[in-house]
Amino acid sequence: MIPDNGTTSMYLDNSHTIEIEAKGLLIRMNNTVQPMLLKILMEALKEPVC
């Protein structure tokens, strides 16, 4: 994961096709990500931040 300060263009690096922004994180993944990994990530993002 790369921190995003809001000044970078999302078109400079088009190696990803899935982009999720949640809880102050910007997560970019290739569309070949394993479905189970994506499911685990989505479940983790549902959890409250401590």
Wavefront OBJ file of the C-alpha trace (Angstrom):
o trace
v 0.000 0.000 0.000
v 1.193 3.484 -0.846
v 0.109 6.474 1.238
v -1.931 8.927 -0.784
v -1.625 12.604 0.083
v -4.264 13.606 -2.453
v -1.847 15.315 -4.837
v -1.005 12.361 -7.059
v -2.936 11.588 -10.204
v -4.531 8.173 -10.211
v -3.825 7.971 -13.946
v -0.038 7.914 -13.594
v -0.026 4.255 -12.550
v -2.671 2.208 -14.291
v -1.324 -1.188 -13.211
v -4.311 -1.590 -10.899
v -7.937 -2.019 -11.799
v -9.509 -2.242 -8.328
v -9.318 0.797 -6.077
v -10.829 0.960 -2.593
v -10.760 4.029 -0.386
v -11.905 3.497 3.198
v -10.950 4.640 6.678
v -8.219 6.937 5.391
v -6.609 4.213 3.263
v -6.326 4.010 -0.493
v -5.861 0.407 -1.623
v -5.088 -0.387 -5.240
v -5.055 -3.942 -6.564
v -4.653 -5.703 -9.851
v -7.769 -7.426 -11.137
v -5.985 -10.768 -10.772
v -6.165 -10.520 -6.951
v -7.315 -13.771 -5.374
v -11.038 -13.555 -4.556
v -10.460 -14.915 -1.042
v -7.910 -12.176 -0.317
v -10.342 -9.535 -1.534
v -13.083 -11.031 0.661
v -10.790 -10.983 3.714
v -9.862 -7.360 3.016
v -13.505 -6.322 2.665
v -14.393 -8.067 5.933
v -11.483 -6.361 7.710
v -12.640 -2.955 6.481
v -16.047 -3.570 8.079
v -14.467 -3.828 11.538
v -14.408 -0.660 13.674
v -11.072 1.125 14.051
v -9.710 0.988 17.599
l 1 2 3 4 5 6 7 8 9 10 11 12 13 14 15 16 17 18 19 20 21 22 23 24 25 26 27 28 29 30 31 32 33 34 35 36 37 38 39 40 41 42 43 44 45 46 47 48 49 50
